[in-house]
Amino acid sequence: MSAQDTQWIAVDWGTTHMRAWVFGPDGALIASLSSADGMGTLSPDQFEGALLALADPYLPEGRQTPVIACGMVGARQGWMEAPYAAVPCAPPSVRQAATPPTADPRLHIRILPGVSQASPADVMRGEETQIAGYLELNPGFDGVICLPGTHTKWAHVSAGEIVSFRTFMTGELFALLSQQSVLRHGIASGGWDDAAFMTAVEDAMARPHSLAADLFSIRAAGLLNDLPAASARSRLSGLLIGLELAGARPYWLGQRVALIGADALSRLYETALSAQATPAERGDGDETTLAGLTAAYKNLMEGPT
């Protein structure tokens, strides 16, 4: 297929990376593209150039190509702020999108809004599109969707709406503690110990108030008992995920739960939840993102914004 076959472009634009998918007639995927031009590296006047550096060969001449984007591109520090939709709400549609002006006449950009919650204060950008995609792929889903990551989201979804949600900084805490704290001296960059992980999950859920002490015990066990570095890594992960599950209990207890995220991380949450007699369904992160962006494009094609 040539550039003239391009019908629209889907973009997932995060803090550190941008991913784009070029679609042709009948939803045919023409190209999958990515770059390191994340929101965190760009000023507002650089976003159009970053997109063109990636997608220019796929933009037809003589007409506008719809580009539908989600994620941090719509943050206050992004290309243009896409105001939040407040819960309870359906995942925001393309008709609520922000439309930044462009110098290149071939582009028509629409940035999907994020979702906010007044109390307790919380926000999401990008995850709402994955939630929309999961609902497209699983019509009638009613329960809780967990999106593990740097900032893990737990969202209560009912009747097609995001009712409430909470964000846990578990992934960021793991990175900070494993790379910048005293624990870094005894934690491996790879390897895994399932038993150490599950014991730590149980410890954190039973005694969340002891987390600070339990964290230092990882270092002490390395010094005194030769705790293997892979076991230390697994125990740190288990303590933090167990603490999160203790805090998120009102979301998952007795609920239908779906996990959307990277396979390795989602498996850890699935294992930890299974030990609490809570089975979890699985959704693919890329698949749900694309399903959400595709739903937005179809909505756009139904009529003028």
N, C-alpha and C positions, 0 to 999 in steps of 0.2 A: 504494500500500500504506500501511497505517496502522501505528502503533506495535504494535498487537496481532499484526501479522504477523512481528515480529522473532523470529528463532530464536536467533541468537547474534551476538556482536560480536568482530571480530578487531582487535587493537591492536598497532602497532609503535611503541614508546615509546622514543625516543632521548634523547640529552643535550640537544638543542636544540629538538626538535619531537616532537609526538605525531600519529600518523595512525591513523584508525579506519575500519573497513568494517563496515557493518551488513548482515546477511544474513537473508533471509526463507525461505519454503518452497522446497524443491528447489534451494537454493543461490542463489536470486535475490538480486542485489545491490540493496539498498534505498537505501543512501547511502554516499558516501565523504566522510570528514570529516578535518579537520586543525586543529591549533592550535600556537601557539608555547610551550605549556606543557611544555617538555622537562624531563627529570629534573634538569638543572642549575639550574633556577629554582624547584624545589619542595622543601619539607620533607616528611618522611614523612606528616604529618597533612594535607597539601594534595592528595595524589594523587586521593583519591576525589572531592573537589570539582572538580578539573580534568577528570576523566573525565565527571562529571555535567554540567559546563558544555557539554560537547560532545555527549554521547549522551543526555541526559535525554529529549528529545522522542521517542526511539526505544525507550524502555524500557517494556514492557507493565506494566500494573498487575496486582497479584494473583498474580504468579509471578516466580521468579528467572530472569534471563537469563544464560547463560554468557558470560563475557568472557575470551578467551584472549589473553594479552599476551606479547610478547617484547621483548628489548632491555634498555636500561639501567634500566628500571623495576625490574628484579630485582637491581640492583647493591646493594652495601652501603649506598650513600647514597640508594637508591631507596625505593619504597613498602615493600617487604619483600625481604630478600635471598633469592634463589633459589640454593641452593648449587650449585657447579659439578659437572658430571659430568667425570670424568677420562678422558683418552684412554689407550688406544684404547676407543672407545665409539660406539654409534649416536647420532645426534643425539638429545638428551634428549626424552622423551615427556611428554605431559600428566600422566602418572601420577607423574612426579617433580616436578611443579609446586609452587610455594609458593602458599598461599591466604591472603591478608591478610583480616582481619575488615573488614566494612563496616557503616556505620550505615544505609545505604539497603537495605531488604530485597529490592529488585528486582535487586540485583547479586550475582553469584557469580564472583569473580575467580580466575583461575589464571595464574600467572606462570611461564613456561617457564625452566628453568635455562640457564646458559651452559655453556661447556666450558673445562676447564683442562688444562695440561700441566706436569708437575713439572720436567722437565729437557729442554731449556732452558725456564725458567719462562715461561709464556705463558697468556693468557686470551682468551676471546671471549664476547660477549653480543650476540645478534641474528643474527650471521652463521651460527650453527649452524642457525637456523630456515630461512635461505635455502638452506643446504646440504641440509637435509631436503626442502625444496620442490624443489630441483633433482633430487634422487634420485627424488622422486615423479613428476616430469615426464619423467625420463630413466632408467627402470628399468635396473638392471644397470650403471650408469656405474661405471667403475673408472679412477682417474687422479688428477689434481690439479685442485682448484677454487681459482681466484684471485678474491678479492673486493676490487677496487681501491676506495680511499677514503682518508679521513683517516689511518686506520691499516689498511693493506692486509694482508689475510690470504692465506696460501698453505696450503691444507689437502690432505694426502694422504688420499684416500678409497678404501677397498677393501672389498668384500663388505658394503656398507651401513654401514661404520663410518668414523669419523674416526680415522685411525691416528696422525697427528702434524700439527702446524701451526706456522707462524712468522708473526709480525706485524712489519711494517715501517712505521715512522712517516713514510713518504715524503710523504703529503699534508700532514701537519702541518709537516714541515720546509719544504716548498714555501711554505706560508702564512707561516711565520716569516721565511724568508729574503727573500721577495718583498715583505713588508709591514713588516718591522721591522729588517732589516739594511741595510748600506750599499748593497746591490743595489737597494733600493727606488727609488733615484733614477733608475734607467735601465730599469725594467721596466714594460711596459704592463699595463693591467688586462685587455686583450683583444688580439685579433689573433693570428696564428700563422704560423710559418715551418717547414714540414715538413723542409726540408733541414737547418736548424739543429738541430732536434730530433733527427733521426736521427744526425747527426754527433756530437752530444753523447752519445747513447746508446752509440755505438761507443767514444767516448773513455773514458767511465766504465767500461765493461766491460773495456776493454783495460788501463786504468791506474787502478783504483779507489783506489790509494794517493795519487793526485794530486788527489783531489777538492777539498781545501781550496784548493789553488792554482788549480785550474780555475774554481772559483767566483769568486775575486777577479778572474780574467781577464775575466769578464763585465763587471764594472765598468770595468776598464781599457780594454776594447775600446770601450765606450761613450764614454769620455773621449777616447781617441786616434784611434779609427777610425770614430766615429759609428755604432756598432752600433745598428741600429733597435731600438726598445723591444720590438716584437713578437718580433724574433729573440732578444733577451735573455731574454724570458719563455720562449720555446721551448727555448733552450739550458739554462736552469735546470731546466726540467721534464725534459729529456732526460738531464742529468747525474744527477739524483736517481733517475729510473726505471732508468737504466742501472746505477747503483750497486745498486739493489734487485735487478735481474735477476742481477747478478753474485753477490749474496749468496744468492739463491733458486735458483741453478742446480741444486742437487741435487733440487729439487722439479720443475722443468719439463723438464729435459734428458731427452729420450727418452720423455716421458710424454704421455698424452692430457690436454689442458688445456682447462678451461672457465673463462670469465670471466663474473662476475656483478657488475653495477654500473651506474652512470650511463653513458649511451651515449658521451658525448664522452671521458670518462676511459678507458673500456674500449677504445675505438678506439685510443688511444695505446698501451696495453699490447698490443693485438692487432698493431699495426704493428711495435712493438719486438720482439715474439716472432717474428713472421713473418720478420724479418731474421735471426733465429737458426735458421731452418728449423724453427720450431715453430708449426704452425697452431693456432688456438684456436677452440673453440666459444663461442657467446655465449648468455647467459641474462639475462632482464630482471629487475632488482632487485625491483620491485613484484610481478611475477608469481611469482617464487620465494618471496618472503616470504609472500604469500597462500597459495600452495600448501602451504608448511610449516605455517602456522597452521590451514589447512583440514584437513590430515592430523591435526593434534593434536585438532581438534574431532571428527573422525570417530572417532578413538581413544577420546575421552571418551564418545561415544554408544554405544560397544560394551559399556560396562559401568561400574560404579562405580569411582571413583578411590580 
